[in-house]
Amino acid sequence: MQNLKLQLSDRISQADPRLSPADRRIADYLLRTFPAGLLENVSTIAKAVDLNISTVSRFFPKIGYESIKGAHADVRRSMDFLMDPPLMRAPEGVRSVKDDHALLQRILHLELQNVQTTFRDLVIADVRKVMRLLADDQRSVYLFGTRKHFALCYYTFIQLTGVRENVFLASTENLYVADLLTRVRPKDILWLFDFRRYPRLSGKVAEYCKQAGAQMILFTDSLMAPQVPLADVTFIVATRGVSAFDSYTAGTALINALLAEYVRLAADSLQARYAIQEKLLRHFDIFVPHRSPGDGRRSAVRQRMTRGNATPARPASGGMR
């Protein structure tokens, strides 16, 4: 399903030559307050933008709806899609894919589309705000995501903890997450990964951290997601999948982009940290030693030469001479 805000924006753009100044005021209000504004009735919108009810009523046919009821129906369908169980999400088109090659091509197309959509909707001011938050080493960063979202959460933790101090991965078990969140201080950072069907525990973590004065970075899949009102920075990740499974490829790409920008800005201060980290990796023998392609062959030759040059054993006493 297409992003509803993008769909609304497209409708308004296509109708722009026909819109009056009053219509543009309504359009600006609906986009600015999305999705809540699009759920309001005509009289509430009219009062908010200081226009007549009749002017608001005439606006919706201009952007392709029969009436405001059509806009309300679009919102309801989008909300149903976000909350539906996985087996109800599989697009009908997947069942008609003729073979594995066609399916793989379809997946590739959707993955590229997800990444393009996610990066197209990025707001550079939001990226810069995240960089300012992460650059403040007095702030601790708490990462949280449940179920499949934990994969993005853990990936971010592994990468970020390699270049920054005070990064914590919150457990998804109620007891342990409660223990960890007792440390949250005002101005710390909660980096939350919350995608449909929006687990309740994510909401409880977000509510507590905001009450504690933390800043919140949110990765989610819709502006209608329940934690959007609490977030200080929201990144909308396109997650369309071919089957019942959503895709988080675009989320991983966005994480990589943010971390790359952080490393670019903090490159000078990271050199000493990288040096210590490499020394520790060698000390604990973490990785397989690096060998050039010919090392194995040379080692085998040396072993054969050593065996060939060995001194023959002296015959036992009484044996043949």
C-alpha positions as CSV (number, residue, x, y, z in Angstrom):
1,M,0.0,0.0,0.0
2,Q,1.3,3.4,-0.9
3,N,2.3,5.8,1.9
4,L,-1.0,7.7,2.5
5,K,0.7,11.1,3.2
6,L,2.5,10.7,-0.1
7,Q,-0.7,9.8,-1.8
8,L,-2.4,12.9,-0.3
9,S,0.5,15.1,-1.4
10,D,0.3,13.8,-4.9
11,R,-3.4,14.5,-5.1
12,I,-2.8,18.1,-3.9
13,S,0.1,18.6,-6.4
14,Q,-2.0,17.4,-9.3
15,A,-4.9,19.7,-8.4
16,D,-2.6,22.7,-7.6
17,P,-3.5,24.7,-10.8
18,R,-7.1,24.6,-9.8
19,L,-6.7,25.4,-6.1
20,S,-7.6,28.8,-4.7
21,P,-5.6,30.5,-1.8
22,A,-8.2,29.1,0.6
23,D,-7.8,25.6,-0.8
24,R,-4.1,25.8,-0.3
25,R,-4.6,26.8,3.3
26,I,-6.7,23.7,3.8
27,A,-4.1,21.5,2.0
28,D,-1.3,22.9,4.1
29,Y,-3.3,22.2,7.3
30,L,-4.0,18.6,6.2
31,L,-0.4,17.9,5.4
32,R,1.0,19.6,8.5
33,T,-1.4,17.8,10.9
34,F,-1.4,14.5,9.1
35,P,-2.8,12.0,9.9
36,A,-5.0,13.5,12.6
37,G,-6.2,16.4,10.4
38,L,-7.5,14.0,7.8
39,L,-9.6,12.2,10.3
40,E,-11.4,15.4,11.4
41,N,-14.9,16.4,10.2
42,V,-15.6,19.4,7.9
43,S,-16.6,21.7,10.7
44,T,-13.4,21.0,12.8
45,I,-11.2,21.6,9.8
46,A,-13.1,24.8,8.9
47,K,-12.6,26.2,12.4
48,A,-8.9,25.3,12.4
49,V,-8.2,27.2,9.1
50,D,-10.8,29.9,9.7
51,L,-12.8,29.2,6.6
52,N,-16.5,28.4,5.8
53,I,-17.7,24.8,6.0
54,S,-18.8,25.0,2.4
55,T,-15.2,25.9,1.3
56,V,-13.8,22.9,3.1
57,S,-16.5,20.6,1.6
58,R,-15.7,21.7,-1.9
59,F,-11.9,21.1,-1.4
60,F,-12.1,17.3,-1.3
61,P,-13.7,16.9,-4.8
62,K,-11.0,19.1,-6.2
63,I,-8.3,16.6,-5.1
64,G,-10.1,13.6,-6.4
65,Y,-12.4,12.5,-3.6
66,E,-16.2,12.5,-3.9
67,S,-16.3,14.0,-0.5
68,I,-14.5,14.0,2.8
69,K,-15.9,10.6,3.5
70,G,-13.6,9.2,0.8
71,A,-10.6,10.7,2.6
72,H,-11.8,9.1,5.9
73,A,-12.1,5.7,4.1
74,D,-8.5,5.9,2.8
75,V,-7.3,6.6,6.4
76,R,-9.3,3.6,7.8
77,R,-8.0,1.3,5.1
78,S,-4.4,2.4,5.8
79,M,-4.9,1.8,9.5
80,D,-6.4,-1.7,8.8
81,F,-3.4,-2.5,6.6
82,L,-1.0,-1.5,9.4
83,M,-2.7,-3.7,12.0
84,D,-3.6,-6.7,9.9
85,P,-1.9,-10.0,10.8
86,P,0.8,-11.2,8.4
87,L,-1.3,-13.7,6.5
88,M,-3.7,-11.0,5.4
89,R,-0.9,-8.8,3.9
90,A,0.3,-11.0,1.1
91,P,-0.4,-9.1,-2.2
92,E,-2.6,-11.0,-4.6
93,G,0.0,-10.5,-7.3
94,V,2.4,-12.8,-5.6
95,R,0.2,-15.8,-6.1
96,S,0.2,-15.2,-9.9
97,V,4.0,-15.0,-10.2
98,K,4.8,-17.7,-12.7
99,D,8.2,-18.9,-11.5
100,D,11.2,-18.4,-9.2
101,H,13.0,-16.1,-11.6
102,A,10.0,-13.8,-11.8
103,L,9.6,-13.8,-8.0
104,L,13.3,-12.9,-7.5
105,Q,12.9,-10.0,-10.0
106,R,9.8,-8.8,-8.1
107,I,11.7,-8.9,-4.8
108,L,14.6,-7.0,-6.2
109,H,12.3,-4.3,-7.7
110,L,10.5,-3.9,-4.3
111,E,13.7,-3.8,-2.3
112,L,15.1,-1.0,-4.5
113,Q,11.8,0.8,-4.4
114,N,11.8,0.6,-0.6
115,V,15.3,2.1,-0.3
116,Q,14.5,4.9,-2.9
117,T,11.3,5.8,-1.1
118,T,12.9,5.9,2.3
119,F,15.8,8.1,1.2
120,R,13.6,10.3,-0.9
121,D,11.5,11.2,2.1
122,L,14.5,11.9,4.3
123,V,14.6,15.4,5.9
124,I,18.2,16.6,6.1
125,A,17.3,18.7,9.2
126,D,16.3,15.5,11.0
127,V,19.7,13.8,10.0
128,R,21.6,16.8,11.4
129,K,19.5,16.7,14.6
130,V,20.4,13.1,15.2
131,M,24.1,13.9,14.6
132,R,23.9,16.6,17.2
133,L,22.3,14.3,19.7
134,L,24.9,11.5,19.1
135,A,27.8,13.9,19.1
136,D,27.0,14.8,22.7
137,D,29.0,12.2,24.6
138,Q,27.2,13.2,27.9
139,R,24.1,11.5,26.5
140,S,23.6,7.8,26.9
141,V,21.9,5.9,24.0
142,Y,19.4,3.2,24.7
143,L,18.3,1.0,21.8
144,F,15.0,-0.8,21.9
145,G,13.0,-3.0,19.5
146,T,11.0,-6.2,19.9
147,R,10.5,-9.3,17.8
148,K,11.7,-8.8,14.2
149,H,12.5,-5.2,14.9
150,F,15.1,-6.4,17.3
151,A,17.3,-7.4,14.3
152,L,17.6,-3.7,13.3
153,C,18.1,-2.7,16.9
154,Y,20.9,-5.2,17.5
155,Y,22.6,-4.3,14.2
156,T,22.6,-0.6,15.2
157,F,23.9,-1.5,18.7
158,I,26.9,-3.5,17.3
159,Q,27.9,-0.8,14.9
160,L,27.3,2.2,17.2
161,T,29.0,0.7,20.2
162,G,32.1,0.4,18.1
163,V,32.4,4.1,17.6
164,R,30.7,5.7,20.7
165,E,30.7,5.3,24.4
166,N,27.6,4.8,26.6
167,V,25.4,2.7,24.1
168,F,23.1,0.2,25.7
169,L,20.9,-2.5,24.2
170,A,17.7,-2.9,26.1
171,S,16.4,-6.4,26.7
172,T,12.9,-7.2,25.3
173,E,11.9,-8.9,28.6
174,N,9.9,-6.6,30.9
175,L,11.9,-7.3,34.0
176,Y,15.3,-6.6,32.4
177,V,14.2,-3.6,30.4
178,A,12.8,-2.1,33.6
179,D,16.2,-2.6,35.3
180,L,18.1,-0.9,32.5
181,L,15.7,2.0,32.1
182,T,16.2,3.0,35.7
183,R,19.4,4.6,34.5
184,V,17.8,6.9,32.0
185,R,18.5,10.5,32.7
186,P,17.1,13.7,31.2
187,K,18.5,14.4,27.7
188,D,19.6,10.7,27.2
189,I,18.5,9.2,23.9
190,L,16.0,6.4,23.2
191,W,16.5,5.0,19.7
192,L,13.3,3.0,19.2
193,F,12.4,0.6,16.3
194,D,8.7,0.2,16.2
195,F,6.9,-1.3,13.1
196,R,3.5,-2.8,12.6
197,R,1.8,-4.3,14.5
198,Y,3.3,-2.0,17.2
199,P,4.0,-4.1,20.3
200,R,2.6,-2.6,23.6
201,L,6.0,-2.9,25.3
202,S,7.5,-0.5,22.8
203,G,4.9,2.1,23.8
204,K,5.5,1.6,27.5
205,V,9.3,2.1,26.9
206,A,8.7,5.2,24.9
207,E,6.3,6.7,27.5
208,Y,8.7,6.1,30.4
209,C,11.7,7.5,28.6
210,K,9.8,10.7,27.5
211,Q,8.6,11.1,31.1
212,A,12.2,10.8,32.2
213,G,13.2,13.7,29.8
214,A,14.9,11.6,27.1
215,Q,15.1,12.5,23.5
216,M,13.5,9.9,21.1
217,I,14.7,8.8,17.7
218,L,12.0,6.7,16.0
219,F,12.3,4.3,13.1
220,T,8.8,3.3,12.0
221,D,6.7,2.6,8.9
222,S,4.0,5.2,9.0
223,L,3.2,8.6,10.3
224,M,0.1,6.9,11.8
225,A,2.3,4.7,14.0
226,P,1.3,5.2,17.7
227,Q,4.7,6.4,18.9
228,V,5.1,9.2,16.3
229,P,3.6,11.9,18.7
230,L,6.3,11.1,21.3
231,A,9.2,11.2,18.9
232,D,11.7,14.1,18.6
233,V,12.9,12.7,15.3
234,T,10.9,10.3,13.1
235,F,12.3,8.3,10.1
236,I,9.7,6.6,8.0
237,V,11.0,3.4,6.5
238,A,9.4,1.7,3.5
239,T,8.8,-1.9,4.4
240,R,6.8,-3.4,1.5
241,G,7.4,-7.1,1.1
242,V,6.4,-9.5,-1.6
243,S,4.8,-12.0,0.7
244,A,3.4,-11.9,4.3
245,F,6.9,-10.7,5.5
246,D,7.7,-7.1,5.6
247,S,11.2,-6.0,4.4
248,Y,13.7,-4.2,6.6
249,T,16.3,-3.7,3.9
250,A,15.6,0.1,3.7
251,G,15.9,0.3,7.5
252,T,19.4,-1.2,7.4
253,A,20.4,1.1,4.6
254,L,19.2,4.1,6.6
255,I,21.1,2.9,9.7
256,N,24.3,2.6,7.6
257,A,23.8,6.1,6.2
258,L,23.4,7.7,9.7
259,L,26.3,5.8,11.1
260,A,28.5,6.8,8.1
261,E,27.7,10.4,8.7
262,Y,28.5,10.1,12.4
263,V,31.9,8.5,11.6
264,R,32.5,11.3,9.0
265,L,31.9,14.0,11.5
266,A,33.8,12.3,14.3
267,A,36.7,10.8,12.3
268,D,39.5,12.5,14.1
269,S,38.4,11.5,17.6
270,L,37.8,7.9,16.5
271,Q,41.3,7.1,15.4
272,A,42.6,6.4,18.9
273,R,39.5,4.3,19.6
274,Y,40.0,2.2,16.5
275,A,43.6,1.6,17.4
276,I,42.7,0.3,20.9
277,Q,39.9,-1.8,19.5
278,E,42.2,-3.5,17.0
279,K,44.8,-4.2,19.7
280,L,42.1,-5.9,21.8
281,L,40.8,-7.9,18.9
282,R,44.3,-9.3,18.4
283,H,44.9,-9.8,22.1
284,F,41.8,-12.0,22.4
285,D,42.4,-13.7,19.1
286,I,38.9,-12.9,17.9
287,F,39.4,-13.4,14.2
288,V,41.0,-16.0,11.9
289,P,44.6,-14.7,11.2
290,H,45.0,-13.1,7.8
291,R,47.0,-15.1,5.2
292,S,47.9,-14.3,1.7
293,P,46.6,-16.8,-1.0
294,G,50.0,-18.6,-1.2
295,D,50.6,-19.0,2.5
296,G,48.9,-22.4,2.7
297,R,50.8,-23.9,-0.2
298,R,54.2,-22.6,1.2
299,S,53.4,-24.0,4.6
300,A,52.7,-27.5,3.1
301,V,55.9,-27.4,1.0
302,R,57.9,-26.5,4.1
303,Q,56.4,-29.4,6.0
304,R,57.3,-31.8,3.2
305,M,60.9,-30.5,3.0
306,T,61.3,-30.9,6.7
307,R,60.2,-34.5,6.6
308,G,62.5,-35.2,3.6
309,N,65.5,-33.7,5.4
310,A,65.0,-35.5,8.7
311,T,67.9,-37.6,9.9
312,P,67.2,-41.4,9.5
313,A,66.7,-43.3,12.7
314,R,69.7,-45.4,13.8
315,P,69.0,-49.2,13.4
316,A,68.4,-51.1,16.5
317,S,71.3,-53.1,17.9
318,G,71.7,-56.5,16.2
319,G,69.9,-55.4,13.1
320,M,71.2,-55.3,9.6
321,R,73.9,-52.8,8.7
